[in-house]
């Protein structure tokens, strides 16, 4: 990394100015893999313990029959993958984390999914598709996950990259289990790849893996975060490294990867569809991180907890296809042009998205476009306390997922999900939906809660279901007296403090995502060392005065205790009929318990309590939301008085700095007259 500082200066002085008017077509070399009509024939070589496939652009080497990717040759680089690390961290591999049904923890057992059978599925001059399969049997019970696993890899003619997908199958004679995390991971050549790009505002030169070792890094209170005290490159000294800095919502998690400056090469993981991911469009997942490592996450309890463990029962038949995802490789003529590779990767990502569903996967479990259907309609919002007429649901998301209760989609894990943005006029089209029975769900920024259509949707091959106008009536009993925040399932609009200088890290360009910093929870105790937060309606500003998370407070005895926040507000004349309604929309909850009291903090029994809920861990993992919760609290009019009133919000769970709540939005409604 001798050139790191020079390139770092170049990037920040030149990248945003687009110096030299780089000719993009000349700077970047790649190929569109949707046509694959040009280029050399795809060639396959099967050896005793290796399988090699290449198309004169990319050469892949796999272990046989295990199916681990141990060689990736491109643009004169013998291997883009790391091969010097311990064997369990080499190259590219599928893996998962699982537990037996009676194990309620989420640490689970690690399974590298080493295959025992190899088969060539397709071999032609245009395409090679390889299968590495493992069939479960009773003698392996408790040792490996009870699934039949088929890992597939595809190389096409003229394609600057390759595809991978996997088919997991559980048969009724197999024991039950819980699947936590499954993914495909790539550990890249640490001598080549130093610059990481996750989004336009999240890209930087990265420290190395050895900087996290005990002699160079200091493990912090949250174990996966390490402060770099003696890094190889001194520019990183004092920074914190944590893979959770670089997470994204799945709706935004389409392409990410790494850049090598010499020669100028990019390695990109592209996810063209989210249909096989769990948890819906707002599910937060890992991307790339120190290693250099890049991941395609398909299922995980991160930012959700055990609610998103895939629970498969004994006797249950289940099959799911994860992927395909695309590993795209591109190159530039010089190191100075290397940063243009990110823009090219985004263009390629759009090509892959437009090509979905692909025509080339050979598995019968992956339906092509003629085996899929679509749904169209228009989403409107009806809230008579906002507008007399229906409101177009601009900015909303509409999705088809497995039948369930209102909002169940964010905890759905076994099936497929299909989501789309609502157009400005409220219209939507959900295309390329697999056959099946679904519920239609929606969520709209600016309005609390979730929409669910009462009538299910039956998708058949080639079918087009027109649902017409669907109208969401968000929870509402009466007019708004006051509100805190903006309902968008996130706490991003609230006050996020500057990080402790001891932990400050360059996680995003221009400090655009202030929450991506270690230790922000500690700032609460500094701001409120004795008394907790007090918010005065009509005086306070939630952007400045509402701390982004109701966390615990650290006492002088180094004990973490629960906190009680106050919302103070005036009522001129309490309406003596009906109930007032307090809407509490929560963006994240981790091992917390929220109690609500009105005008009497010493009341033994709260008016409302959530009970112990949540384990999404978004506070510790630098997220700004996890799973969404909505609670509606009826407040009898007799509990309120003319004049000053106080709502006490108590998060009573203590003993840890990471327990707490992120609010999305709070509203008090008067009774309907």
N, C-alpha and C positions, 0 to 999 in steps of 0.2 A: 504493500500500500504506500510506496514511496511517493506516488503522484497524487495521493488522496487530497492533500491540502490545496494543491494547485487546481485540481478539478473542482473541489468544493467552492473555491473562489470563482472559478469560471462559471459554474452553474448559477450561483446567485447573482452574478453580475450580467450574465448573458442570456440565460434561459428565458426569462420573462420578457426580455427585449427582442428576442428572436434575432439575434445578431447574425450578420452575414447573409440574411435572407436565404437560409438553407433550402436548397431544392429538395423537397421531401422525397420525390420519386427517385432521385439519384442517391440520396443519403441512405435510404433504407432498402434493404433487399429482403423479400419474403415471397409468399405465394398465397393465392386464394385456394383453399382446400375444398371449396364447394364444387369446383369443376374437375380438378385433377385430370385433365385431358392431355396436358403437356408434361414433358420430362421423361426421364429414363424409366425402364421397367422396374417394378418392385421385385427385389430378389430375396430369397429365403435360404439360409444355410442352417441345417440341423446337425449339431455335433453331440458328443457323448453327454456332456453336462451343460451345454450352452446352446442357445438359439440366437442366430443373428439375422436381422432383417434390415434392408436399406433400400433407398430409392435415389442414391447419388446426391441427396441433399442431407439426409439424416440417416445415421446408422445406429440401430438399437441392439444391445446385447442383453439377453435374459438368462437367468439360471434355469436349468431344466432338471426336474419338473417344477421346481419351487415357484417360478414366475416372478422373481425379483429382478428389477431393472438395474444392472450393474455397469452398463456402458452406454454412453450417449455421445456419439461423435458428430460434430457440426462445425463448419467453417474453419477447418484446420485445427480445431481443439480436439485432442484425442478423447477427452472425457469431460463433459460438463458436470458430471456428478462426483460427489465425494466418495472416495474409495479407501481412504486412509483411516477413517474413524472406526470405532468398534463395529463388528459385523452387524449388530442390530440397528445401526444408524447409517448404513451404507445405501447409496443409490436411491432408487424409487421403489415404493412398496405400498401395498394395501395393508391395513391393519384395523383392529377394532379392540374395544374395551368392553367386557361383559361380566356379568355375575350370574350365579344361580338364583332361582326364583325366590328363595328364602333369605337372600342377602339384600338388606335394604340400603347398604352404603353405595357410594358411587365410585369408590377407588377401583373396584373390579379386578379382573384378570386381563392381562395383555395377550393378544393373539395376533401374531404376524401374518396369519393366513397363508402359511407356506403350502403350496399345492403339492399333490402327489401324482397327478396325471397331466400329461401334455397332449394337446391335439391341435392340428392345423384345421381351422374352420373354413377359411377361404385362402386360396393361393392362385393368383392370376397376375398378369403384368400390371394391372391397375390397382390391386389391393391384396394385402395379406392380413388376415385376422387370426390371431393366436388365442388359444384357450388354455388356462392353467387352472385346474379344477381340484377340489378336495371334497371327497364324499365322507360324511360323518358315519361312524358306527358305534355301537353300544360300548365297545371296549375302550373308547376314548372319553366316556362320560366323566365330566368334571375336569378334564384336561384341556380340551379345546371347546370352542363354542359349538353348540349343537345346531349346526347349519351345514347345508351343502353350499359351497362357494365356488363360483365360476368367474375367474378374473379374465377379462378380455383386453387385448391390445390390438390396435388397427393402424396400419401404415398405408397411405394412399400414394399413388403416382403423383409426382410434382408437388407434394405437400411438404411445407417447411414446418414439420411437427408431427405429432401422433395423437391418437385418441385412446382413451381407456374407459371401460365401464365394468361393472360387476353385477352378478345376479346372485342374490341371497335367497335360499329356499329352506323353509322349515316344514318338515313333514309331521303328520299326526302322531307317528310313533316316537318322535324325538321328545326329550324332556323339555320342560319350560325353562326360560331364562330371561334375563334383562339385558338388552343391548344399550350401552351408553353412548360411546363415541365410535364412529367409523369414518374412514377417510382414505384418500390416497395422498402420500407424502413424498416429497423429493428433497433430498439433502444435496445441495450443490457444491461444486468445487470451491473450497474456501480460499484458494489462491487466486481465483478468477473473479468471483462475484462479491462486490463490496457495496454496491448502490442498490437500494430497494425502493420500489414504487408500488404503493397500495392504492392511492387515489391522487387526484391532481394536487391536493393539499397535504398529502401524507407520503412524502418521499425524501430520502436522505441517505448519506453514507452511514453505514452501520458498523458498530463495534464487532468484534469477532467472538466466537464461542469460547475461546480460552480466556477471554476477559472476565467471564463469569466464574472461573475456577476460584477456589478459596484463597489462593495466594494473590489473586488480582481483584477479586470482587468481594463485597460485603453483603451477605444475605440480610434482607430487611425483614420487617415484621410480617409482611405477607411473603411467604416462602419463595414464590416464583419471581419476585422482584429482587434485583441485585444492584447495589451501588458500585460503580466501577472506580476503584481506588488506585489501581496500578495497571491501567490498560496498556496494550501494546502501542496504540496510537494515543499520544498524550492529549489530543484534542477532545477525547471522550472522558477524560478524568472528571470525576464528580457526577457524571450522569447516572441515571438509573436505567437499567435495561429490563424490560418486561414484555413478553410476547403479547400481553393483553392491551398494550398501547395501540396495536395496529388492527383491532377488530373492526368489522363493518356489519351493518344490517345486510341481510342476504339480498334485499332489493338493490343494493348498491355494490354487491360483491360479485362482480362479473369478470374482472381481470386484475391480476396483480402478479408481481414477480421481481426479477433482479436484472441488473445490467452489469456486464463485464466491459471494462474500458479498453483492454488490449488483449486480443482484438475486440472491436466494438460489437458485442453480441448481447441479445436479450433472451431471457428465459421467462415465459409467461404462462400462467395457469388461467385458462378461460373456462368459465362455466356458462354455457349458452342458455340454460334453462334452470329454473329453480323447482321444477315439478317434483324432483326426487328428494329435495331437502325437507327437513321437518320444521314445524313451528311457524310457518308463514313468512311474509315478506319482511317483518320487523325483527325476526330472529337475528341475534348478534352472534357472529362467528369469527374464528381466527382466520388469518390470511397468510401473510409471510412474516417471518421474524428471524432473529439472529440464528445463525447456523452456518451458512445461509440456508434457510429452509422455506419451502413454499408448500401450501396445503390446499386440498379441496376437501372441505368438511361437509359431510352429508347428514350426520345426526350427532348431536352432542347435548349434554345437559348444561353446558356453559350458558350463563345468563338466563337460565330457566330452572335448573335444579332437577330433582328426581321426577318432576312432572313430565319431562321429556325423555325419560328412559323408555325404550321400546320394550314393552312387556309382552312377551310371547308365552302363551299358556301351553301346557302339555296337551296334546291332542289337537292343537290348532294348526291349520295349514296356512302358511304365509309365504309369499314370494314378492320380492321387490328388486327392481333394476335401479342401480345407482349410476348415474351418468348417461351417456358419455360426457366426459370433460375433454378439453383439448389442451395439449401442451404445445404452445406456439414458440418457434425460434425465429429470431430475425437478426439482421446484421446491418451495420453502417460502414461507410468507407473509411472513417477515421474515428479515433477516440473522441475528438472534439464534437462529433455528431452523435455520440452514443445516446445522449439524452432524448434525441428524436425518436428513439426506439419505443419509448412509452406511448407517444402519440400514434405510432404505427400499430402498436398492440391494441390500442382502443379501437382503431379502424377494423382490425381483424376480428376483434370481439363482436362488433356490430355485424360483420359478415357471418360469423358463426350463429349469432342469435337469429338472423334472417333465414339461415339454412335449417333451423330446427322445425320439425323433427328431421333428423338426418335420414338419408336414403340408404346408407351403406351398412349399418350394423346388421349382422347376420342372425342374431338371436331372434327367435319367434316371440320372445317375451318383450321385445322392444317394438311397439306398433309404429308403422309408418303413417304418413299423413292421411292416407285413404282409410285407415282404421281408426281415425279419430273424428271428433265432432267439435262443434263450437256453440257458444251461447252469446246472445246479444240482447241489449236492452238499454234502459236509461235509468240512472239512479237519481232520485230527488230526496230532499230532506224537508220534513214538515215540522216546523217549530213556530207556532202562532205567536209566541212571545218574542220572536226575532223578526218575523215577517209574516204578513197576512197570507201571502201566496207561497207555493212550494219553491224551494231553493234548489238550484242545480248543485250537485255534489262535486264541485270542482276540487281537484286535488285528492279525491278519495281513491280507495283501493277496493276492488271487487274481486272475490275469489270463489272458486269451487273446491270444497274439501269434503272429507267423509262426513256423513250425517252426524249431528251432535247438537249440543245445546248452544245457546247464544254465546259467541266468543270462544267456542271449543276449539276452533282452528289453531289457536296459538299453542295448544297443548296436544295437537294431533300428531301422531308419529308413525303410524303403520302404512298409511296410504300415500297418495300423490295429491299435490295441491297445485292449483292453477289460478294465478292472480294477474290482474292488469290494472293500469291506471284509468281513472275516469277522465273523459275528455271535458273540455270547458263547458260544453252544453249538457253534461251529465251522461252522455252516451258511452257505451262500452261494448267491446267484443272480446270474449275470452276464446282464443283459438287453440287448436291442437290438443284437445282434451281427450284423455283415454276414456274408453267405454266404461260405464259404471253409473251408480246412483250417487248423487252429490247433494249437499246443501249449498245454497248461494249465500255467501256472507259479504259484509262490507264494513268499512270504517272510513270516517270522513273527518279530516282535520277541522277544528272549530266546533265540533260536537262530541259530547261524551258518549261512551258506550259503543256497542256493536250492533249491526243489523244482521238479521237472519230471515230469509224468506221462508214462510211457513210451508210452501209446497216444494218438495224435492225436485231435482232436475235429473232426468234420465238421458244420458249421453250414449248414442249409438254411432257406429261407424258411418261417416259421411253426413251425420245429422246436423241440423242447425236449429237449435231451440231459441225461440224468440220469447223473452219473458215480458217484453213491453216495459211500461213504467213501473219501477219498484220504488216504494216510498218508505224512507226510514223516519220513524218518529222517535227521536232520542228521548231519554228519560227527562220528564219535565212535569212538575205539579203546579208551578206558579211563576210569577215574574221574578227576575233576578234582582236581589237586593244588593249584592256585591259578589265579586269573583276575584280569585287569585290565580294568576297564570293563564296559559292558553292550552286548550285541550288538543294535544297532538301526540299523546302517549310517550312524552319525553319531558325531562326536567331541564332541558337545555336553556330555557329562558330565564331561569332563576339565577341567583348570585353564585358565581363560581369564583372562589378566591384565587389569588396568585399562589403558585406552589411555594413551598419552603425552598429557599435558594440552595439548600443542601441537597435537594432532590431534583432540581429543575432539569428537564430534558427537552431536546428539540424534537418533539413528537409530530408536530404538524407545522407547515409553512404559515407564516404570518400569524401564528398563535390562534388559528381559526377554530380549533376544537379545544377549548380551554380545559375541558374535563379530562383530557388525555395526559394526566400527570399523576405521579405517585404521591400519596400522603395528603391529599386534599381534605380528607376527613379529619385530620389532626388540626386543621385550621379552625374548626368549630370551637374547640376548647379555648383557643387563643382569643377568639372573638367574644366568647361567652364563658369566661372562666368560672363565674359563680352563678349568675342567673341566666335562664334560657331565653330564647328568642321571643320577642314580643312584636307582633305585627298589628299596626293600627290602620284599619280600613279608612280610606280617604286621606291618609297622611303618608303612610309607608308606600314604597315602590317595590313591587315584587322582584324587579330586576336587580335591585340593590340591597333589599332588606329581607329577602326570603332565602335563607341558605339552601343550596341545591339538594341537600339530603339531611333528613332528621336522624342524625347519628348519635352515638353515645358521647358522654363527656368524661374526660379523664380527670380524676380528682388528684389532690396533692398526695394522696396515698397510692397513686398509680393504679387506681381501680376505675374501671369503666362502668358508668351508671346510666340508666335510662334518662330521657329528657322529656320535658313538658313544654310545648310551645303554646303561646296564647295568640288568639285572634280577637282583638278588641274592636267593637263596632257599636254604633248608636242606632237605636230604633226610636222614631218619634212617637209612634202609636202602635202598640202591639195589637194585631188583629185577633179578636177573641173567638174566632171560629176556625176550626181545622188546625192542621199541623204545619209548621215551617219544615222545610226540607234542606238538609245539608248533603251536598254531593261531594264525595271524596273519590277522586280518580287518582290512582297510584301508578306511577311509572315503574316502580321497582320496590320489592320487599325482600329483605334477607333476615330470616330468623327473628322476626319482630312481632310485636303485639301492640296494636293501636287501640287505645281507649279514648272515648269522647265524653267529656263532662261539660255541663253548661252552668256557668256562673257560680260553681262551687267546686273548687279543686279538691276539697276534703271529702266529697261524697264517696262513701265506701264503694258503692256499686256504680260503675259508669253508666251513662245512658246507653252507650253502644260500645261493643268491643269486637274486634276482628278475631280474637283468640290468636294463638301462635300461627303465623303463616309465613310462607315464602322461603326460598333458599336459592335465589338467582345470583347472589354474590356480585352484583353489578358495581357496588360501591368499591370493593377491594380491587376489582378488575377494570377500573377506569371506564366503565360504561356510563351512559346517561339514561339508560332505561334497561329493564329486564322484562319480566312478564307484567302485563297490564291487569290491574284490579279496579273494580268500581263498586263502591259501597254507598248506599242511600240511607240516610239517617233521618227518621222522623223526629222532630223536636216539638213536643206539646207546647202550645202557646203559653201555658201557665208557667213554663220554665224561663220565659223571657220577660224582660221588664222594659218599661218606657225609659229611655235613656241609655246608659252605658251597659253593654253586655260583653261577656267573655266566653269564647269557646276554648276549652283546654284540650289539646291533642297530646296525649301521653304515649310515647314509645317506651314501654316499661322494661324491655329486655336489655340487660347489660352484660358485663364481663368480657366484651370483645369490642374492638374499635370498628368492626365491620358490620355489626348488626344495625339495621336502620331501614328507613323508608325514603324513597324519592317520590315526591308528589308530582302529578301531572297537572292537576287543576282542582280547585276547590270553589264551590258556589253555594250561596245561601239563597233559597227561594222562599218567597212569601206564600201563604195559602192562596189558592185560587178563589177569587171572589165570584 
